[in-house]
Amino acid sequence: MVNSISSGRDAYESVLRSLENHHAMIKQSLPMIASENVPSQAVREALASDFGNRYAEGWVGERVYAGCKYLDEVESVAIELGKKLFKAEFIDVRPISGVLANLCAFTTFGNPGDVLLACTIPTGGHISHSKKSLGGTAGTVRELDVVNYPFDEENFTIDIDKTAQFVRELKDQGRPPKIFVLGASVFLFPHPVKEIVELAKGYDAKVIYDGAHVAGLIAGGIFQDPIGDGVDAFTMSTHKTLAGPQHGAIVSWSKYAEPIKRVIFPGLLSNHHLHAVAGVAIAFAEALEFYPDYARNIVINSKTLAQALFERGINVLYEKKGFTESHMMIMDVTKYGNGFEVEKRLEKANIIVNRNLLPYDKRMGRDYKAPGGIRVGTQELTRLGMKKSEMEEVADFFKKVICDNKDPAKVALEVAELKKGFQKVNYCFSSTKDAYEYIKIR
Ligand SMILES: *Cc1c(COP(=O)(O)O)cnc(C)c1O
């Protein structure tokens, strides 16, 4: 922690020092948290611009403030590109995060008391889809009656037949389903979108696809096409596999445009982080040019890394399904302690991952503080230009730390050595700056 602060000057210097220290640390680390990425320098430039100090309430061209000429130009570009990338009639790029995009969708399509189906957290679901008893957004903020899909743990997917049976029973109890949420935080394989869309039709229910994690893979055409498969709304974060600024968006159909716009403003937002909107416009432009290649390489790397870890004795789950079709994998590390301990050991080697619940953890009496799993993503290493041979090296580092109990401080040196060769952001328009360069504009 920081030393005690005695003056404003001390605090000022302490904060700036922490920022620089963070950059130095991340520069020599392997950032492998599946929900993160490194944006291009152009996105960082947008984030540092004066756009972040302005308001532009309302819709493009109909703002309630003056001074919006260039803000409108940029937001129009984001909207045009977003519609093209996600093959959609409508996109709203104002939600300032993925959770807020979800809350917008829940508010547009549901009322308090309505039944919403989602995955549990151990089966990959996100806290924003969760029940009131867990403090989840759907239950707590929108007061939806959240119930969970029957899940096929063996294949790590929603069990369609049991879900059909389950919603029939719910209807018989006078609780017909109103919203089906798809998408997840542990998102290894495409969800059964077409099947759920078909099922939802029979109940006049809506389907929301939460593509927070996989938006970049979808933009690159390599995962699934939720709008093409008929969902009512597709929500996302713009900073996971889509390597933009931390922000959100909601994609939908013209028929829902007006209600969605009204929920966002005046309902959920006043300012909408216009510097981030500019960053999103740039990230979408990069996606259009470079993501077919980027997304493909992310998935090649995650399959390669999963296989390499598995061959080194680490229990990466779902081998028989090829481990993953996305940017991430999940592994059971209970042979070596728990997810918390393994996360901390890897951190000492400058390998940054997160502990994660496994589908069967609850039954084994494990909770999120010390779960049995680790979740690992390859999207950021791929963006830095790493390919298959580097994935083999990364797997060696994991083995040294997790299985062979090597001194993590020694492994950290090897990690830093590998990382030296991967300091530029790829799959974007060129820049002279390094990926994690600390840029002073004081
Ligand atoms: C990360 C995540 C979110 C939340 O995203 P924020 O942009 O951080 O609000 C929503 N849904 C899922 C499935 C996620 O994994």
The ligand as a Gaussian input file, in Angstrom:
#p B3LYP/6-31G(d) Opt

LIG

0 1
 C      -17.828000      -8.525000     -18.344000
 C      -19.266000      -8.872000     -18.499000
 C      -20.249000      -7.900000     -18.400000
 C      -19.983000      -6.544000     -17.805000
 O      -19.288000      -5.712000     -18.489000
 P      -18.886000      -4.255000     -18.023000
 O      -18.592000      -3.633000     -19.327000
 O      -17.703000      -4.414000     -17.131000
 O      -20.034000      -3.630000     -17.317000
 C      -21.552000      -8.236000     -18.727000
 N      -21.876000      -9.479000     -19.096000
 C      -20.949000     -10.454000     -19.175000
 C      -21.377000     -11.810000     -19.588000
 C      -19.624000     -10.189000     -18.849000
 O      -18.728000     -11.161000     -18.864000

